[in-house]
Amino acid sequence: MASIRELHQQLINKERSAVEIAQEALNRIKSIEPKIHSFLHVTPDRALEQAQQVDAKIAAGEEIGLLAGIPIGIKDNLCTKGISTTCASRILQNFVPPYESTVTQKLADAGTVMVGKTNMDEFAMGGSTETSAYQLTANPWDVARVPGGSSGGSAAAVAADQCVVSLGSDTGGSIRQPASFCGIVGMKPTYGLVSRYGLVAFASSLDQIGPLGRSVEDTAILLNAIAGYDPKDATSLKVEVPDYTQFLTPDIKGKKVGVIRETFGDGLDPEVEKTIQGAIAQLKDLGAEIQEISCPRFRYGIAAYYIIAPSEASANLARYDGVRYGARAEDAENLMDMYLRTRSEGFGAEVKRRIMIGTYALSAGYYDAYYLQAQKVRTLIKQDFEQAFSQVDVLVSPTAPTTAFKMGEKTADPLSMYLTDLMTIPVNLAGLPGMSVPCGFDAQGMPIGLQIIGNVLREDQIFQVASAYEQATEWHKHSPKLD
């Protein structure tokens, strides 16, 4: 599928209509979906209605924005008024939100065409989209492998050309890791840059909504539309949002790029390491000043995260009790029986595991030993990053320690699954922006991603480095053969 800018040009030149573009995406979904299973709900009626509105504006001679008429997939933990939002969980299987999330409202106002809600790990808990209660999503590069997670459906849909761009959410790497596995661009913005209003909460101090696309420019255009202050979100930042597309230049001469020492060595696949070193050499050829940087507490991120995130999840998921909304167990004998049966039947194994870990970590006698300690480690990780950014403009690392693994390979071993987020988690703990860009393939033809990390609200630096790298290489132009 063409880029946002190419499609926009076709629309304003009246070479194609928005309805034709929407229908093409819907046809593609219909033909590819039996192989990939990216979508939990396809929304043809809404898509064609939104496309008709764009065509009506063009016919009336009105100006349209870059995103008008662009097919987009929305992760199924973002509330969409009148359209099922399940978080890939049985406990929300009948939930139809009465309101719209801020980001989906902004996108509707911008004229985007929502083609459907994408599959995900249940309540965004997982690294492979295998914890979804409804279906397994396949990686478009090899349908026997996972697309990553938790935004696996959003990443697979873009990689398989089922939509131009998509939205995901990133709590510990859930945009960047699937972007790496599926060979596309994915960005987690600075915490608070994008409103979380209408995002079903997993871990409130870590969750952030972000864009996925085939190119750095497409993700910049999408971020332009969703970023900005929202009074409905108490954690939303009151900051000026620049036009991120103005930073997409090929020139990074003199840009200081730090390579995080702790992301190399044990646990990193040799093919991934070799490819990442090649990408770093390319940045050097483009004029960037490369220096090795140590973030000594980087590897403690995963231990701290798996105390903090489950603790917040335990508090956030307490609301699913069968009383107010969502599924309710039938024929319960009393209130306690209803609670127990609703949650036992409604939640999957991974969600139950995290609720139990979080409840334990927050319980009397253990709060100080676990949760408080994890928050102290979080502060130390943040200080490491602050120290690093006093020396460099951006940091780089592999996005994931390996390429996409086979379905079922890690489901019996939760700890090995958690380690797939080793490189991405510290970025969320510090509230920083990070992006994964395609930088090569392994011997099996599976994509590899380069992670670029910026300081707080320095998305401009990330876009500049990512765009220069992308313009000097061809990796983002490769597509999986699905037909």
C-alpha positions as CSV (number, residue, x, y, z in Angstrom):
1,M,0.0,0.0,0.0
2,A,1.2,3.5,-0.8
3,S,2.4,6.0,1.9
4,I,0.2,8.6,3.6
5,R,1.7,11.3,1.4
6,E,1.2,9.4,-1.8
7,L,-2.4,8.5,-1.0
8,H,-3.1,12.1,-0.1
9,Q,-1.7,13.3,-3.4
10,Q,-3.9,10.7,-5.3
11,L,-7.0,12.0,-3.4
12,I,-6.4,15.7,-4.1
13,N,-5.6,15.0,-7.7
14,K,-8.8,12.9,-7.9
15,E,-6.9,9.9,-9.2
16,R,-8.7,7.8,-6.6
17,S,-11.5,8.3,-4.2
18,A,-11.3,7.7,-0.4
19,V,-14.0,5.0,-0.8
20,E,-11.9,3.2,-3.4
21,I,-8.9,3.3,-1.0
22,A,-11.0,2.1,1.9
23,Q,-12.5,-0.7,-0.2
24,E,-9.0,-1.8,-1.3
25,A,-8.0,-2.1,2.4
26,L,-11.1,-4.0,3.3
27,N,-10.6,-6.4,0.4
28,R,-7.0,-6.9,1.4
29,I,-8.2,-7.7,5.0
30,K,-10.7,-10.2,3.7
31,S,-8.2,-12.0,1.6
32,I,-5.2,-12.0,4.0
33,E,-7.1,-12.3,7.4
34,P,-7.5,-16.1,7.2
35,K,-3.6,-16.4,7.3
36,I,-2.7,-13.5,9.6
37,H,-5.7,-12.9,12.0
38,S,-4.6,-9.3,12.8
39,F,-8.2,-8.0,13.5
40,L,-10.6,-8.9,16.2
41,H,-13.4,-6.7,14.6
42,V,-13.4,-5.4,11.1
43,T,-15.6,-2.3,10.7
44,P,-16.5,-1.9,7.0
45,D,-19.7,0.2,7.6
46,R,-17.8,2.8,9.7
47,A,-14.8,2.8,7.2
48,L,-17.0,3.4,4.2
49,E,-19.0,6.1,6.0
50,Q,-15.8,7.9,7.0
51,A,-14.4,7.5,3.4
52,Q,-17.6,9.0,1.9
53,Q,-17.3,12.0,4.2
54,V,-13.8,12.6,2.9
55,D,-15.0,12.3,-0.7
56,A,-17.8,14.7,0.0
57,K,-15.3,17.3,1.3
58,I,-13.1,16.9,-1.8
59,A,-16.1,17.2,-4.1
60,A,-17.1,20.4,-2.3
61,G,-13.7,21.9,-2.9
62,E,-12.7,21.8,0.7
63,E,-9.1,21.3,1.8
64,I,-8.3,18.0,3.4
65,G,-5.5,17.1,5.9
66,L,-2.8,14.5,5.2
67,L,-4.6,11.8,7.2
68,A,-8.0,12.2,5.5
69,G,-9.1,9.0,3.8
70,I,-6.1,7.0,5.2
71,P,-7.0,3.4,6.4
72,I,-6.0,2.8,10.0
73,G,-6.2,-0.1,12.5
74,I,-6.8,0.6,16.2
75,K,-5.6,-1.6,19.0
76,D,-8.6,-3.2,20.8
77,N,-7.8,-1.5,24.1
78,L,-8.8,1.9,22.8
79,C,-12.4,2.8,23.4
80,T,-14.4,3.3,20.3
81,K,-18.0,4.5,20.8
82,G,-20.5,2.0,19.6
83,I,-17.9,-0.5,18.5
84,S,-16.8,-3.5,20.6
85,T,-13.7,-3.0,22.7
86,T,-12.6,-6.3,24.3
87,C,-8.9,-5.9,25.2
88,A,-8.8,-9.5,23.7
89,S,-10.3,-10.7,27.0
90,R,-13.4,-12.7,27.7
91,I,-14.3,-10.5,30.6
92,L,-15.0,-7.6,28.1
93,Q,-16.4,-9.7,25.3
94,N,-19.8,-7.8,25.3
95,F,-18.4,-4.4,26.2
96,V,-19.4,-1.6,23.7
97,P,-18.0,1.7,25.0
98,P,-20.5,4.6,25.3
99,Y,-17.7,7.1,24.6
100,E,-14.7,7.6,22.3
101,S,-11.0,7.7,23.4
102,T,-9.3,11.1,22.9
103,V,-6.9,9.7,20.3
104,T,-9.5,7.9,18.2
105,Q,-11.7,11.1,18.3
106,K,-8.7,13.1,17.1
107,L,-8.1,10.7,14.3
108,A,-11.8,10.7,13.3
109,D,-11.7,14.5,13.3
110,A,-8.6,14.3,11.0
111,G,-10.6,12.2,8.5
112,T,-8.9,8.8,9.0
113,V,-10.8,5.7,8.0
114,M,-10.9,3.1,10.8
115,V,-10.9,-0.4,9.2
116,G,-11.0,-2.4,12.4
117,K,-9.8,-3.2,15.9
118,T,-6.6,-5.2,16.1
119,N,-5.8,-8.3,18.1
120,M,-3.5,-8.0,21.1
121,D,-2.3,-9.8,24.2
122,E,-5.1,-9.9,26.8
123,F,-5.2,-6.5,28.6
124,A,-1.8,-5.9,26.8
125,M,-0.1,-8.5,29.0
126,G,2.3,-10.5,26.9
127,G,5.1,-10.3,24.3
128,S,3.7,-12.4,21.5
129,T,-0.1,-11.8,21.1
130,E,-0.5,-15.4,22.2
131,T,-2.5,-14.5,25.4
132,S,-5.4,-13.1,23.4
133,A,-8.6,-15.0,24.4
134,Y,-9.8,-15.1,20.8
135,Q,-7.2,-15.9,18.2
136,L,-3.5,-16.2,17.4
137,T,-2.0,-13.5,15.2
138,A,0.7,-14.7,12.8
139,N,3.8,-12.8,11.7
140,P,3.4,-11.8,8.0
141,W,7.1,-12.7,7.3
142,D,6.5,-16.3,8.6
143,V,3.1,-17.4,9.6
144,A,4.5,-20.0,12.0
145,R,6.1,-17.2,14.1
146,V,4.6,-14.6,16.5
147,P,4.2,-11.0,15.5
148,G,5.4,-9.8,18.9
149,G,3.2,-8.2,21.5
150,S,1.2,-6.8,23.0
151,S,0.4,-4.7,19.9
152,G,1.0,-7.7,17.6
153,G,-2.3,-7.2,15.6
154,S,-1.5,-3.6,14.9
155,A,2.1,-4.4,13.8
156,A,1.0,-7.4,11.6
157,A,-1.8,-5.4,10.0
158,V,0.6,-2.7,8.8
159,A,3.3,-5.2,7.7
160,A,0.6,-7.2,5.8
161,D,-0.7,-4.0,4.0
162,Q,-4.1,-4.4,5.6
163,C,-3.9,-0.7,6.7
164,V,-1.5,2.1,6.1
165,V,-0.8,2.9,9.8
166,S,-2.1,1.7,13.1
167,L,-2.2,2.6,16.8
168,G,-0.7,0.5,19.6
169,S,0.0,1.0,23.2
170,D,3.4,0.5,24.9
171,T,3.8,-0.4,28.6
172,G,7.2,-2.1,28.4
173,G,7.9,-2.3,24.7
174,S,4.5,-3.3,23.2
175,I,4.9,-1.1,20.2
176,R,8.6,-1.3,19.6
177,Q,9.1,-5.0,20.0
178,P,6.3,-6.1,17.5
179,A,7.5,-3.3,15.1
180,S,10.9,-5.0,15.2
181,F,9.5,-8.5,14.8
182,C,7.3,-7.4,11.8
183,G,9.9,-5.1,10.1
184,I,8.0,-1.8,10.4
185,V,8.5,1.5,12.3
186,G,6.9,1.8,15.8
187,M,7.2,4.7,18.3
188,K,6.5,5.0,22.0
189,P,6.2,8.8,22.7
190,T,7.3,10.5,25.9
191,Y,4.9,9.6,28.8
192,G,2.1,12.2,28.8
193,L,2.6,13.5,25.3
194,V,-0.4,11.5,24.0
195,S,-3.6,11.4,26.0
196,R,-4.5,8.1,27.7
197,Y,-8.2,9.0,28.1
198,G,-10.1,6.0,26.8
199,L,-7.2,3.6,26.8
200,V,-8.1,0.7,29.0
201,A,-5.5,0.8,31.8
202,F,-2.9,-1.9,32.4
203,A,-0.1,0.0,34.3
204,S,-1.1,3.6,34.4
205,S,2.4,5.1,35.1
206,L,3.9,3.2,32.1
207,D,1.2,2.9,29.4
208,Q,1.6,5.2,26.4
209,I,-0.3,5.2,23.0
210,G,1.9,5.5,19.9
211,P,1.9,5.1,16.1
212,L,3.1,2.2,13.9
213,G,3.8,2.6,10.1
214,R,5.8,1.5,7.2
215,S,8.0,4.5,7.3
216,V,9.4,7.1,9.7
217,E,7.4,9.8,7.9
218,D,4.1,7.9,8.3
219,T,4.7,7.6,12.0
220,A,5.6,11.3,12.3
221,I,2.3,12.3,10.5
222,L,0.3,10.0,12.8
223,L,2.0,11.3,16.0
224,N,1.3,14.9,14.9
225,A,-2.4,14.0,14.9
226,I,-2.6,12.3,18.3
227,A,-0.1,14.3,20.4
228,G,-1.1,17.2,22.6
229,Y,-2.6,18.2,26.0
230,D,-5.9,16.7,27.1
231,P,-7.7,18.0,30.2
232,K,-9.5,14.6,30.5
233,D,-6.1,13.0,31.3
234,A,-4.4,14.0,34.6
235,T,-1.0,12.9,33.4
236,S,-1.2,14.8,30.0
237,L,1.6,17.3,29.5
238,K,0.8,20.9,28.7
239,V,3.5,21.4,26.0
240,E,3.7,22.8,22.5
241,V,3.7,20.0,20.0
242,P,5.9,20.7,16.9
243,D,5.3,19.3,13.4
244,Y,7.5,16.2,13.6
245,T,7.7,15.9,9.8
246,Q,10.0,19.0,9.8
247,F,12.8,17.0,11.4
248,L,12.9,14.3,8.7
249,T,16.2,15.4,7.2
250,P,19.1,13.3,5.8
251,D,21.7,15.3,7.7
252,I,22.9,14.1,11.1
253,K,26.5,15.4,10.9
254,G,27.8,16.0,14.4
255,K,24.8,14.3,16.1
256,K,26.0,12.5,19.2
257,V,24.8,8.9,19.3
258,G,25.4,6.8,22.4
259,V,25.5,3.0,22.2
260,I,24.3,1.4,25.4
261,R,27.0,-1.0,26.5
262,E,24.6,-3.1,28.7
263,T,22.4,-4.1,25.7
264,F,25.2,-6.1,24.1
265,G,26.7,-9.4,25.3
266,D,24.9,-12.3,27.0
267,G,21.4,-13.1,25.8
268,L,21.8,-11.1,22.5
269,D,21.4,-13.2,19.3
270,P,24.7,-13.0,17.4
271,E,22.9,-12.2,14.1
272,V,21.0,-9.4,15.8
273,E,24.2,-8.0,17.3
274,K,26.0,-8.1,13.9
275,T,23.1,-6.3,12.2
276,I,22.9,-3.6,14.9
277,Q,26.6,-3.0,14.7
278,G,26.1,-2.6,10.9
279,A,23.4,0.0,11.6
280,I,25.6,1.9,14.0
281,A,28.4,1.9,11.4
282,Q,25.9,3.4,8.9
283,L,25.1,6.2,11.4
284,K,28.8,6.9,11.7
285,D,29.1,7.0,7.9
286,L,26.3,9.6,7.9
287,G,28.4,11.9,10.1
288,A,27.1,11.0,13.6
289,E,29.6,10.9,16.4
290,I,29.4,7.4,18.0
291,Q,30.4,6.8,21.6
292,E,29.8,3.9,24.0
293,I,27.6,4.8,27.0
294,S,27.1,2.9,30.2
295,C,23.7,2.7,31.9
296,P,24.7,0.5,34.8
297,R,21.2,-0.2,36.1
298,F,19.7,-0.9,32.6
299,R,19.5,-4.7,33.2
300,Y,17.6,-4.2,36.5
301,G,14.7,-2.7,34.5
302,I,13.0,-6.0,33.9
303,A,13.0,-7.0,37.6
304,A,11.7,-3.6,38.6
305,Y,9.1,-3.6,35.9
306,Y,7.7,-7.0,36.9
307,I,6.9,-5.6,40.3
308,I,5.6,-2.2,39.3
309,A,3.5,-3.2,36.3
310,P,1.7,-6.1,38.0
311,S,1.1,-4.0,41.1
312,E,-0.6,-1.3,39.0
313,A,-2.5,-4.0,37.0
314,S,-3.8,-5.6,40.2
315,A,-5.3,-2.2,41.2
316,N,-6.6,-1.4,37.7
317,L,-8.2,-4.8,37.0
318,A,-10.0,-4.9,40.4
319,R,-12.9,-3.0,38.6
320,Y,-13.8,-6.1,36.6
321,D,-15.9,-7.8,39.2
322,G,-19.1,-8.7,37.3
323,V,-21.1,-5.8,38.9
324,R,-20.8,-2.7,36.7
325,Y,-19.8,-3.8,33.2
326,G,-18.2,-6.7,31.3
327,A,-19.0,-10.4,31.7
328,R,-20.8,-11.7,34.8
329,A,-20.8,-15.4,35.9
330,E,-24.3,-16.9,35.6
331,D,-26.1,-18.6,38.5
332,A,-23.8,-17.4,41.3
333,E,-24.9,-18.5,44.8
334,N,-23.9,-15.2,46.4
335,L,-21.8,-12.0,45.9
336,M,-18.4,-13.6,46.7
337,D,-19.2,-16.6,44.4
338,M,-20.1,-14.1,41.6
339,Y,-16.7,-12.3,42.1
340,L,-14.7,-15.5,42.1
341,R,-16.4,-17.1,39.1
342,T,-16.5,-14.0,37.0
343,R,-12.8,-13.4,37.4
344,S,-11.9,-17.1,37.1
345,E,-13.8,-17.5,33.9
346,G,-13.1,-14.0,32.5
347,F,-9.4,-13.6,32.9
348,G,-6.7,-15.8,31.1
349,A,-3.7,-17.4,32.8
350,E,-1.2,-14.5,32.1
351,V,-3.6,-11.8,33.5
352,K,-4.3,-13.9,36.6
353,R,-0.5,-14.4,37.1
354,R,0.2,-10.7,37.0
355,I,-2.8,-9.8,39.3
356,M,-1.5,-12.4,41.8
357,I,2.1,-11.0,41.6
358,G,0.9,-7.4,41.9
359,T,-1.5,-8.1,44.8
360,Y,1.3,-10.0,46.7
361,A,3.8,-7.1,46.1
362,L,1.3,-4.5,47.4
363,S,0.2,-6.6,50.5
364,A,1.0,-5.6,54.0
365,G,4.5,-6.7,55.0
366,Y,5.7,-7.0,51.4
367,Y,5.1,-3.4,50.0
368,D,8.4,-2.1,51.4
369,A,10.4,-5.1,50.4
370,Y,9.1,-5.3,46.8
371,Y,7.1,-2.3,45.4
372,L,9.1,0.4,47.2
373,Q,12.4,-1.2,46.2
374,A,11.3,-1.4,42.6
375,Q,10.3,2.3,42.6
376,K,13.8,3.1,43.9
377,V,15.4,1.1,41.1
378,R,13.2,2.9,38.7
379,T,14.6,6.2,40.0
380,L,18.2,5.0,39.5
381,I,17.4,3.9,36.0
382,K,16.0,7.3,35.3
383,Q,19.2,8.9,36.7
384,D,21.4,6.7,34.4
385,F,19.5,8.0,31.4
386,E,19.8,11.6,32.6
387,Q,23.6,11.1,32.9
388,A,23.7,9.5,29.4
389,F,21.8,12.4,27.8
390,S,24.2,14.9,29.4
391,Q,26.7,13.5,26.9
392,V,24.7,12.4,23.8
393,D,21.6,13.4,21.8
394,V,20.2,9.9,21.3
395,L,20.9,6.4,22.5
396,V,20.8,3.3,20.4
397,S,20.4,-0.4,21.1
398,P,18.8,-3.5,19.6
399,T,15.0,-3.3,20.0
400,A,14.7,-7.0,21.0
401,P,17.4,-9.6,21.9
402,T,16.1,-12.0,19.1
403,T,14.0,-12.0,16.0
404,A,10.4,-13.4,16.0
405,F,10.2,-16.8,17.6
406,K,7.9,-19.7,16.7
407,M,4.4,-19.8,18.1
408,G,4.2,-21.8,21.3
409,E,8.0,-21.7,21.8
410,K,7.8,-19.5,25.0
411,T,4.3,-20.0,26.3
412,A,5.3,-22.6,28.8
413,D,8.1,-20.4,30.2
414,P,6.8,-17.0,31.2
415,L,10.3,-15.8,32.3
416,S,11.8,-16.4,28.8
417,M,8.8,-14.5,27.4
418,Y,9.4,-11.6,29.8
419,L,13.0,-11.4,28.6
420,T,12.0,-10.4,25.1
421,D,11.3,-6.9,26.6
422,L,14.8,-6.6,28.1
423,M,15.8,-3.7,25.8
424,T,12.6,-1.8,25.8
425,I,11.4,-1.8,29.4
426,P,13.9,0.8,30.9
427,V,12.6,3.4,28.4
428,N,9.0,3.1,29.9
429,L,10.3,3.1,33.5
430,A,12.0,6.5,32.7
431,G,9.1,7.9,30.7
432,L,11.3,8.5,27.6
433,P,10.4,8.3,23.9
434,G,11.8,5.4,21.9
435,M,11.4,4.1,18.3
436,S,12.2,0.9,16.5
437,V,13.3,1.1,12.8
438,P,14.0,-1.8,10.5
439,C,17.7,-2.4,10.0
440,G,18.1,-5.8,8.4
441,F,17.1,-9.5,8.5
442,D,18.5,-12.7,10.0
443,A,19.4,-15.8,8.0
444,Q,15.7,-17.0,8.2
445,G,14.6,-13.8,6.6
446,M,13.1,-12.4,9.8
447,P,13.3,-8.6,10.4
448,I,15.6,-7.0,13.0
449,G,14.9,-3.6,14.6
450,L,17.2,-0.8,15.8
451,Q,16.0,1.0,18.9
452,I,16.6,4.8,19.1
453,I,15.9,6.4,22.4
454,G,15.6,10.2,23.1
455,N,15.5,12.4,26.1
456,V,12.1,13.5,27.5
457,L,10.1,15.3,24.8
458,R,13.0,15.0,22.3
459,E,11.0,13.1,19.7
460,D,12.5,15.5,17.2
461,Q,16.0,14.0,17.8
462,I,14.7,10.5,17.3
463,F,12.9,11.4,14.1
464,Q,16.0,13.1,12.7
465,V,18.3,10.2,13.3
466,A,15.7,7.6,12.3
467,S,14.8,9.4,9.1
468,A,18.5,9.9,8.1
469,Y,19.1,6.2,8.6
470,E,16.0,5.2,6.7
471,Q,16.8,7.5,3.8
472,A,20.3,5.9,3.6
473,T,19.0,2.3,3.6
474,E,16.3,0.3,1.9
475,W,15.1,-1.9,4.8
476,H,11.7,-0.3,5.2
477,K,10.9,-1.0,1.6
478,H,10.9,-4.8,2.0
479,S,7.5,-6.5,2.2
480,P,6.5,-10.0,3.2
481,K,5.3,-12.2,0.4
482,L,1.7,-13.2,1.4
483,D,-0.1,-13.7,-1.9
